[in-house]
């Protein structure tokens, strides 16, 4: 899923689809690329589970898959929480290093 979101064109498509369903031609309109290139981007988004499309007659309509976005959000939130905890502990450790006289610039220079 994150591979699919790594590309700015695909992120733009997802941002557009968050506002509601859109046809492939609507999605391709603001892009400066061929329709086959747009379809390749959509295939990546569909393979990742972020987007679903259905064809009615000659029109292919794409929709966002909210559950896939929720799963990505949950993962990012968990990672953020873990890293904030680690960085808080590192900050506490470093703050303690400066107050007990160890590893300060003066003690390292021998002053």
Backbone bond lengths (Angstrom), bond angles and torsions (degrees), N, CA, C in turn:
res aa  C-N    CA-C-N  psi(-1)  N-CA   C-N-CA  omega(-1)  CA-C   N-CA-C  phi
1 X - - - 1.432 - - 1.525 111.11 -
2 X 1.330 117.39 -43.05 1.464 119.53 -179.12 1.526 111.24 -68.53
3 X 1.328 116.65 -29.91 1.465 119.58 174.12 1.527 109.43 -60.49
4 X 1.313 116.88 -43.02 1.466 120.70 -179.84 1.523 110.96 -63.67
5 X 1.317 117.14 -36.75 1.462 120.92 -178.61 1.522 113.23 -83.18
6 X 1.320 117.02 -5.89 1.468 120.20 -178.57 1.526 111.97 -70.44
7 X 1.297 117.12 -23.44 1.463 121.09 -176.86 1.534 110.45 -90.21
8 X 1.335 118.30 129.76 1.472 120.26 -178.15 1.526 113.61 -62.32
9 X 1.321 118.33 -33.09 1.465 120.37 177.66 1.519 110.59 -64.10
10 X 1.329 116.59 -44.68 1.466 120.01 179.93 1.528 111.02 -68.00
11 X 1.347 116.99 -37.26 1.469 118.81 176.27 1.526 110.19 -61.34
12 X 1.333 116.68 -40.16 1.461 120.34 177.29 1.517 112.08 -62.12
13 X 1.323 116.07 -40.25 1.468 119.80 177.44 1.528 110.77 -63.17
14 X 1.322 116.27 -43.60 1.465 120.40 179.23 1.527 109.63 -63.04
15 X 1.327 117.08 -44.14 1.469 120.27 178.71 1.527 110.57 -59.06
16 X 1.315 117.09 -40.27 1.470 119.88 178.12 1.519 110.44 -66.57
17 X 1.323 117.68 -42.68 1.464 121.05 -177.18 1.527 112.91 -70.42
18 X 1.310 117.61 -21.97 1.465 120.12 176.52 1.533 109.56 -62.73
19 X 1.316 117.04 -29.61 1.476 121.15 178.97 1.527 112.29 -76.71
20 X 1.333 117.42 -15.48 1.464 120.48 179.35 1.515 110.93 147.03
21 X 1.339 116.72 168.81 1.467 120.99 -179.48 1.525 111.35 -59.56
22 X 1.336 115.07 152.64 1.465 120.86 178.67 1.518 109.10 -149.36
23 X 1.308 115.17 148.62 1.465 119.71 175.59 1.528 108.90 -77.08
24 X 1.319 115.54 162.47 1.466 120.50 178.30 1.528 109.79 -59.54
25 X 1.329 116.84 -40.44 1.470 118.47 -179.78 1.523 111.27 -66.21
26 X 1.333 118.59 -35.24 1.470 120.97 174.96 1.523 110.71 -63.87
27 X 1.324 116.32 -42.71 1.465 120.23 -179.90 1.524 111.57 -66.40
28 X 1.334 116.40 -33.48 1.465 119.67 -176.59 1.526 112.74 -81.04
29 X 1.316 117.43 -20.93 1.463 121.34 -174.01 1.530 113.64 -52.59
30 X 1.331 120.82 -50.20 1.473 119.53 -177.66 1.534 114.27 -78.80
31 X 1.311 117.51 -5.35 1.462 121.10 -174.82 1.522 110.99 -93.82
32 X 1.294 116.04 142.73 1.465 121.33 177.48 1.522 109.59 -97.45
33 X 1.347 114.60 67.03 1.463 120.26 178.64 1.513 108.86 -154.09
34 X 1.306 115.24 165.51 1.463 120.72 -178.56 1.527 110.72 -71.99
35 X 1.300 115.93 158.90 1.466 121.39 177.26 1.531 111.50 -59.91
36 X 1.348 119.86 -41.74 1.475 118.80 176.32 1.535 112.79 -59.80
37 X 1.325 117.51 -35.27 1.473 120.23 177.72 1.524 110.31 -66.95
38 X 1.334 117.04 -40.76 1.463 121.25 177.19 1.525 109.60 -61.53
39 X 1.326 116.37 -43.22 1.469 120.28 179.46 1.525 111.97 -62.63
40 X 1.327 117.11 -36.23 1.466 119.89 176.95 1.534 110.41 -63.95
41 X 1.323 116.83 -42.38 1.468 119.91 176.99 1.529 110.62 -61.97
42 X 1.317 116.53 -42.28 1.461 120.04 178.61 1.528 111.79 -64.27
43 X 1.319 117.06 -35.81 1.471 119.96 177.38 1.524 110.79 -62.66
44 X 1.327 116.51 -39.88 1.469 119.83 178.01 1.532 109.93 -64.13
45 X 1.327 116.51 -43.81 1.467 120.44 179.24 1.535 111.35 -64.10
46 X 1.324 116.69 -38.97 1.467 119.85 177.88 1.526 111.26 -68.24
47 X 1.317 116.75 -41.88 1.472 120.35 179.78 1.525 111.25 -63.47
48 X 1.321 117.12 -30.44 1.466 120.58 179.61 1.522 112.07 -79.28
49 X 1.336 117.19 -13.25 1.461 120.88 -178.86 1.515 114.17 90.24
50 X 1.328 117.69 0.80 1.461 120.80 -178.28 1.526 112.82 -77.46
51 X 1.324 116.49 -29.53 1.463 121.64 -174.40 1.525 109.31 -130.32
52 X 1.319 115.10 145.27 1.461 122.15 174.94 1.519 106.69 -125.66
53 X 1.318 117.02 141.46 1.463 119.05 177.78 1.522 109.72 -130.15
54 X 1.317 114.75 153.60 1.461 121.02 176.63 1.517 107.91 -139.38
55 X 1.305 114.21 145.08 1.455 120.07 -177.72 1.525 109.14 -106.82
56 X 1.333 115.39 128.09 1.462 121.78 175.48 1.520 106.72 -126.21
57 X 1.319 116.14 106.39 1.458 119.68 -174.91 1.516 109.84 68.83
58 X 1.336 115.54 -122.74 1.465 119.72 179.71 1.524 113.03 -98.45
59 X 1.328 116.99 2.28 1.463 120.70 -174.84 1.522 110.67 -108.04
60 X 1.316 115.87 125.67 1.468 121.62 174.40 1.518 107.40 -101.43
61 X 1.341 116.34 119.63 1.458 122.47 -179.12 1.522 109.53 -106.42
62 X 1.319 115.46 133.64 1.467 121.85 -178.39 1.525 109.74 -108.78
63 X 1.329 114.28 144.43 1.463 121.84 177.84 1.515 108.91 -134.75
64 X 1.313 114.92 151.41 1.465 121.19 176.65 1.532 107.98 -78.84
65 X 1.305 117.18 149.11 1.467 122.60 174.30 1.531 107.96 -103.69
66 X 1.337 117.74 98.45 1.466 120.70 -174.35 1.525 113.91 -58.38
67 X 1.323 118.19 -34.29 1.470 120.09 -178.67 1.529 111.36 -62.78
68 X 1.324 116.84 -36.07 1.466 119.91 178.62 1.526 110.29 -66.42
69 X 1.328 117.02 -40.81 1.469 119.75 178.06 1.518 110.75 -66.59
70 X 1.324 117.00 -37.17 1.473 120.10 177.92 1.534 110.92 -63.73
71 X 1.314 116.42 -39.67 1.474 119.76 179.04 1.530 110.18 -63.96
72 X 1.320 117.36 -42.02 1.470 120.79 178.21 1.520 110.19 -64.48
73 X 1.322 116.79 -43.08 1.462 120.85 179.27 1.532 111.19 -61.47
74 X 1.328 116.88 -42.15 1.468 120.69 179.28 1.521 110.92 -62.97
75 X 1.315 117.25 -41.16 1.460 120.40 179.21 1.527 110.87 -64.62
76 X 1.331 116.18 -46.27 1.470 120.57 -179.64 1.528 110.07 -62.47
77 X 1.318 117.21 -41.64 1.466 120.90 179.67 1.528 110.67 -62.29
78 X 1.320 117.08 -43.23 1.465 120.33 177.74 1.516 112.21 -62.42
79 X 1.324 116.45 -41.48 1.464 120.12 178.54 1.529 110.79 -66.06
80 X 1.329 116.47 -41.28 1.463 120.25 179.92 1.521 110.29 -61.35
81 X 1.320 116.98 -44.95 1.460 121.22 179.97 1.527 110.87 -61.36
82 X 1.318 116.89 -44.90 1.465 120.68 -179.70 1.529 110.71 -62.49
83 X 1.333 117.23 -44.99 1.465 119.98 -178.64 1.522 112.09 -70.09
84 X 1.329 118.20 -35.18 1.461 119.95 177.04 1.525 110.30 -63.07
85 X 1.333 116.55 -40.65 1.469 120.87 177.87 1.523 110.29 -63.10
86 X 1.329 117.21 -45.34 1.468 120.73 179.52 1.522 111.15 -63.15
87 X 1.296 116.86 -43.35 1.467 119.84 -178.95 1.524 111.80 -69.13
88 X 1.336 117.36 -34.80 1.468 119.99 174.84 1.524 110.65 -62.36
89 X 1.346 116.63 -43.18 1.468 119.87 178.45 1.523 111.13 -64.48
90 X 1.318 116.94 -40.79 1.457 120.71 177.66 1.523 110.02 -62.91
91 X 1.325 117.62 -43.41 1.462 121.17 178.17 1.516 111.39 -60.96
92 X 1.333 117.20 -42.88 1.465 120.89 177.69 1.523 110.62 -62.83
93 X 1.318 116.51 -42.85 1.462 120.72 179.45 1.522 110.96 -62.39
94 X 1.315 116.18 -47.12 1.465 120.05 -179.02 1.518 111.59 -66.30
95 X 1.316 117.36 -36.51 1.465 120.36 177.59 1.527 109.87 -64.34
96 X 1.323 116.92 -38.55 1.463 121.11 178.01 1.517 112.06 -68.01
97 X 1.316 118.16 -31.97 1.463 122.22 179.27 1.520 111.05 -65.66
98 X 1.308 117.43 -36.42 1.461 120.52 -178.10 1.516 112.93 -76.04
99 X 1.332 118.91 -24.09 1.461 120.85 -175.19 1.513 113.30 -93.19
100 X 1.319 119.50 -18.88 1.468 119.44 -177.90 1.516 112.89 -96.92
101 X 1.325 117.19 7.21 1.460 120.03 174.67 1.505 114.33 85.43
102 X 1.311 119.34 -4.06 1.456 121.22 179.32 1.516 109.82 -91.74
103 X 1.323 114.97 146.88 1.461 122.68 173.52 1.524 113.73 59.22
104 X 1.320 118.62 24.98 1.462 119.39 174.53 1.513 108.01 -90.91
105 X 1.306 117.75 165.32 1.464 121.80 -177.64 1.526 110.78 -61.59
106 X 1.359 118.10 -40.41 1.469 120.71 -178.28 1.523 111.43 -65.23
107 X 1.331 118.05 -41.16 1.458 119.44 -177.57 1.526 111.12 -72.85
108 X 1.320 117.93 -28.21 1.450 120.93 178.97 1.524 111.04 -75.08
109 X 1.339 117.25 -30.33 1.466 120.12 -179.56 1.520 111.82 -82.59
110 X 1.319 116.49 -14.76 1.448 118.83 179.68 1.517 112.03 83.54
111 X 1.326 119.64 19.31 1.477 123.72 -178.69 1.499 111.20 -76.93
